[in-house]
Amino acid sequence: MAGTAIEGFDFLAYGTAAALVFNKLFFPTFDPISGTLAAFGAFASGLFARPIGGIIFGHYGDRLGRKSMLIASLALMGVCTALIGLLPTYESIGIWAAVLLVLLRIAQGISFGGELGGAMLMAVEHAPVDKKSFFGSLPQAGAPIGILLSSGAFALMNLLPNASFMSWGWRVPFLASALLVALGIFIRMKVEETPDFAAVKQQKRTSTLPVRDVVLRHWRPLLLTVGGKLAEVTLIYTILVFSISYAMSKLGFSRGVALNAVVIGSVFQILTIPFFGWVGDKVGARRLYIFGTLLLAVMAVPLFHALGGGSPGSYTLATIIALALNYAIIFGPQSTLYSAQFPAELRYSGMSIGIQVAAALGGGLAPIIATLLVSHMGGIESVGIYLAALGLVGALSAYLMKPTATR
């Protein structure tokens, strides 16, 4: 949970900075809309790199173990994030500033591509059969802690005068993360390898090429994992990246209003994600997942209507509901549901590839698609229609998955 929170902080700090400063400091020669799209494009490059991380870390996670890959992914993320905080801007080195930013973002994506699946497995494979959904939700609850740390750090820096924030204040969250990374690596070195992987090694069931075996022999659960993940990952990145930019550029809200809404929603998420993980053990993770995706399909348009209503109060309330209810219901039982779709010897690869392909297609494109939908259709409700359709895809995918054990 601690490691996932730190990884989430490092990865999501870029998204917040992309909405607030990168379009001005690294892509200043574009008009405002094009500059925002360019910053979101660089943001998307990290999500497009995540499947590569899923393949690399999944391969070695299924061959060498979960623990070593989690330590390696956190170390890589820490180095890249600190370097982003040290990057010179366009004013200093021209186009190379944007090039270096994108390269570091890609390396971040590779790291995060190996992080999430491994952390989910570390919790689920250590947990008792009747409590896998709850314990599997705890690394998931690290994600809102990362959001909270990222948004909170930028909200704190936002108290600086604008000139100071744009000059050096935005760098502080990236540089300060090095301390968190060192703590996370220390914690992960103390965690034992999972019993499931130990059994795979003892029984000599380790796959020579896990990725090949997943694609050839388990393509159906792989596709269902992608379909099930799309709605959730698109929702979270639309809220975290696009809505902040929209609130500032279209609604005229201050940075503080936009960031505070995310901070409050993330606080509630820390409680609601484990709660829905616990519910997943009671009623079944698959059943809860179907309910959550159908609920998103129903609520998406009203939520985005409220987000674009022009009132800071309605924007904040809609953000809280989207993060603490719609997102948490889907995200909470996810670890145990996805892990049940693959055998232990291929689980790291299967889960990581499925999750990260969906992250690239859903999360990576979410801010760009949302920006284009609003610019061409004129209303933010069009983003809600897009998410409602993905909710239906998620419900169908979950319905076709294998069920999990319940109490």
Number of C-alpha atoms within 10 A of each C-alpha: 22 22 27 27 25 30 31 24 27 32 27 23 23 28 24 23 21 27 26 21 18 27 24 20 21 27 24 18 13 14 12 14 14 14 20 26 22 21 28 25 18 25 31 27 21 28 30 26 24 31 26 23 26 32 23 20 32 31 26 18 26 27 22 15 23 26 19 16 23 27 19 15 24 25 18 17 27 26 18 23 28 20 15 19 20 13 18 17 21 18 12 12 12 14 14 15 18 22 13 16 23 20 16 22 26 24 22 29 29 27 31 32 32 34 29 27 30 30 25 27 25 27 22 27 20 16 18 10 15 16 19 27 33 27 27 30 29 25 28 28 25 24 26 28 24 24 27 27 23 29 29 19 20 25 19 14 20 19 13 13 11 11 9 13 17 18 13 13 20 22 21 16 25 24 18 15 24 20 11 18 25 14 14 23 20 13 13 17 12 9 10 11 15 18 13 18 26 13 14 19 17 10 9 10 14 18 16 11 14 23 22 14 16 21 16 10 11 17 14 14 24 24 19 21 29 23 24 32 30 25 29 27 23 25 26 18 20 25 23 23 24 23 25 25 24 22 22 17 14 11 16 12 18 14 18 16 18 23 24 18 23 23 24 19 23 25 17 17 30 20 15 22 30 25 19 25 32 23 19 31 23 17 14 21 32 26 17 24 26 21 17 23 31 22 19 29 24 17 19 23 20 13 23 24 19 20 25 20 14 15 13 20 14 16 24 22 16 22 27 23 17 22 26 22 21 22 23 29 30 30 23 33 32 26 28 32 27 31 24 18 21 19 14 21 22 27 25 34 33 33 29 32 31 26 27 33 27 27 29 24 17 29 29 27 22 27 30 21 18 22 22 15 17 15 12 9 11 10 14 23 22 19 25 23 18 20 29 23 17 25 32 21 22 28 25 17 22 27 16 13 18 13 17 22 19 16 10
